[in-house]
Each structure stands twice: as C-alpha cells, then as structure tokens.
C-alpha cells in the first residue's frame, strides 16, 4: 500500500480546510464512517459539517463547554453527529505519552486524545477504524486554532492504547493503533 502524507509549512488554523479535505478523501477511499475531531471553539466543527455534508460520515466533535457554541452543538446533534465535552468524565493518562506524541506535533497528541475520549465514553466502538483530527491550539501558538493534523487510528480505550503487552498468540502489529499519518505541520 502506498499513501501520501501532506506536511504543512506552519501549524494552525490556515490548515483546517486542507486537513479536512485530506481526511474526507481518505475516509471515502477507505470506507471509514467516523471522523473524530477537536474543536474547542467551534471553528473546525463548523467547517467539518460543510466538508462532510452528505457523505454519510458521522462526526464526533470534542469541544470545551465554556467555549463551544451551544447553537453549534445543537446543529451537530440535529444532523446526527455527536459532541463530547472532556469535562463530562474523568480522563487520566500518562503525561509522558502526551509529551512523546507532541514530538510529532501538538495535533498528533490531540488526535490520539480525542479518539481515546470518544471510545472510553462509548461514542465509537472499540476496534473501529476512524479518522481523527487535532490542532495546534491557541495557547502559546499565535497562529493556532482549527485542525492541522489527521490520522487513521483504531478506536481504543486508554488502557488498550498505553498497554503494549500482547497476550500469547497476538502479533506485534496488532498492538499498533495509529494506522496512517495523513497530514501534519512540519
């Protein structure tokens, strides 16, 4: 299998539409039916609704209650999508893992986090291949916001992601949860 990875020159909001288009193309190509994305203030979620409209793809949006527009959450719900607020459940995983993922990009860390959250809350079934998008964020990044990283990942709960021990008879490749890198900032 050959694939293409897009590398953006800089992180941030300007990459939102290209990242969503890349995700849509891969989802349609691979028959992936669920896209999970971070959207703290609603920008990426509203753009995702436009890009994925009519494609039969379910969106799961992870936002923050204090900054995600209530009207947008209702619009997403009416369209059959879901919104998840991290403050609605306890989420604890090893800080060292997040630091490692940040070495790829802030969006890589976020992309993995939102999949774990959606799986742990039952919004996506464990084992399903999903596309996940995360961004650089606005804290400490002047050009942040939106999404700029996209991956194909197996939906998994945190304990399954962080625990690498495989039972006898399972192959190492079965422990890999991040399947493809679609795009990220350099």
C-alpha positions in Angstrom: 0.0 0.0 0.0 1.2 3.5 -0.8 -0.1 6.6 0.6 0.6 10.3 0.7 1.4 12.5 3.7 0.9 16.2 3.5 3.3 18.4 5.5 2.1 21.9 6.2 4.8 24.6 6.4 3.4 26.1 9.6 0.9 24.8 12.2 -2.5 26.4 12.8 -5.9 27.4 11.6 -5.0 28.0 8.0 -4.6 24.3 7.6 -8.1 23.4 8.7 -9.8 23.2 5.3 -6.9 21.3 3.6 -6.7 18.9 6.6 -10.5 18.3 6.4 -10.4 17.7 2.7 -7.5 15.2 3.1 -9.5 13.4 5.8 -12.6 13.3 3.7 -10.7 11.9 0.7 -9.2 9.1 2.8 -12.4 8.3 4.6 -14.3 7.9 1.3 -11.4 5.9 -0.2 -11.1 3.5 2.8 -14.8 3.3 3.7 -14.2 4.9 7.1 -17.6 6.1 8.5 -16.5 8.0 11.6 -14.4 11.2 11.9 -13.4 12.5 15.3 -12.1 16.0 15.7 -11.1 18.5 18.3 -12.9 21.9 18.1 -12.6 23.9 21.2 -14.3 27.0 19.9 -16.4 25.5 17.1 -14.4 26.7 14.0 -13.2 23.3 13.0 -16.5 21.7 13.7 -18.5 24.1 11.6 -16.0 23.6 8.7 -16.2 19.8 9.1 -20.0 20.0 8.8 -19.6 21.7 5.5 -16.9 19.4 4.2 -18.5 16.1 5.2 -22.1 17.1 4.4 -24.0 14.4 2.5 -21.1 11.9 2.7 -22.7 9.6 5.2 -19.8 10.1 7.7 -20.6 10.6 11.4 -18.7 13.4 13.2 -17.8 13.2 16.8 -16.6 16.6 18.0 -14.7 17.1 21.2 -15.1 20.7 22.5 -15.0 22.7 25.6 -18.2 23.6 27.4 -17.1 27.1 28.2 -16.1 28.0 24.6 -18.0 25.7 22.2 -21.2 27.4 20.9 -24.3 25.8 22.2 -26.2 26.5 19.0 -23.5 24.7 17.0 -23.7 21.7 19.4 -27.5 21.6 18.8 -26.9 21.9 15.0 -24.5 19.0 15.1 -26.9 16.9 17.1 -29.8 17.6 14.7 -27.6 16.5 11.8 -26.9 13.1 13.6 -23.4 14.0 14.9 -22.2 13.9 18.5 -20.5 16.4 20.7 -18.3 15.4 23.7 -17.0 17.6 26.4 -14.0 16.3 28.3 -15.2 17.9 31.5 -18.1 15.3 31.5 -15.9 12.4 32.5 -12.6 11.6 34.2 -9.7 11.4 31.7 -6.3 10.5 33.1 -3.4 9.0 31.1 0.4 9.1 31.4 1.8 12.6 30.8 5.0 11.0 29.3 2.8 9.6 26.5 1.4 13.1 25.6 4.9 14.5 25.6 6.1 11.9 23.2 3.2 12.5 20.9 3.9 16.2 21.0 7.2 15.5 19.4 5.3 14.7 16.2 3.0 17.7 16.6 0.6 19.1 19.1 -2.2 18.0 16.7 -0.9 14.4 16.9 -1.3 14.4 20.7 -4.8 15.9 20.4 -5.8 13.4 17.6 -5.0 10.5 19.8 -6.6 12.0 22.9 -10.0 12.6 21.1 -10.1 9.0 19.9 -9.5 7.7 23.4 -12.1 10.0 24.8 -14.7 9.0 22.2 -14.0 5.3 22.7 -14.0 5.5 26.5 -17.4 7.2 26.5 -18.9 4.7 24.1 -19.4 7.2 21.2 -17.4 5.0 18.9 -17.0 1.2 19.1 -13.6 -0.2 20.1 -11.7 -1.6 17.1 -13.4 0.6 14.5 -11.0 2.4 12.2 -11.6 6.2 12.4 -10.1 9.3 11.1 -9.1 11.8 13.8 -8.1 15.4 13.5 -6.4 17.6 16.1 -4.8 21.0 16.0 -2.1 23.1 17.4 -4.4 25.0 19.8 -4.3 28.7 20.6 -2.3 28.6 23.9 1.3 29.6 23.1 0.6 29.4 19.4 -0.2 32.7 17.7 -1.4 31.1 14.5 -3.2 28.2 16.4 -6.7 27.1 16.3 -8.5 24.8 13.8 -7.1 21.5 12.9 -3.8 20.7 11.2 -3.1 17.0 11.8 -5.0 14.0 10.6 -4.5 10.3 11.3 -6.2 7.0 10.7 -6.5 5.2 14.0 -8.1 2.2 15.5 -10.6 3.2 18.2 -9.3 2.1 21.5 -9.7 2.9 25.2 -6.8 4.5 27.0 -5.7 1.3 28.8 -5.6 -0.5 25.4 -3.5 2.3 23.8 -1.0 2.7 26.6 -0.6 -1.0 27.4 1.7 -2.6 24.9 1.8 -6.1 26.4 0.2 -8.5 23.9 -1.3 -11.8 25.0 0.4 -15.0 23.7 -0.5 -15.7 20.0 -1.0 -12.0 19.1 1.3 -10.4 16.7 3.2 -7.1 17.4 1.3 -5.4 14.5 -1.9 -6.0 16.4 -0.6 -3.6 19.1 -0.3 -0.7 16.6 -3.2 1.6 16.9 -2.2 4.6 14.8 -2.5 3.2 11.3 -1.8 6.1 9.0 -0.5 9.7 9.1 -2.4 11.8 6.6 -1.1 15.3 7.4 0.7 17.4 10.0 2.7 20.6 10.3 6.5 20.4 9.8 
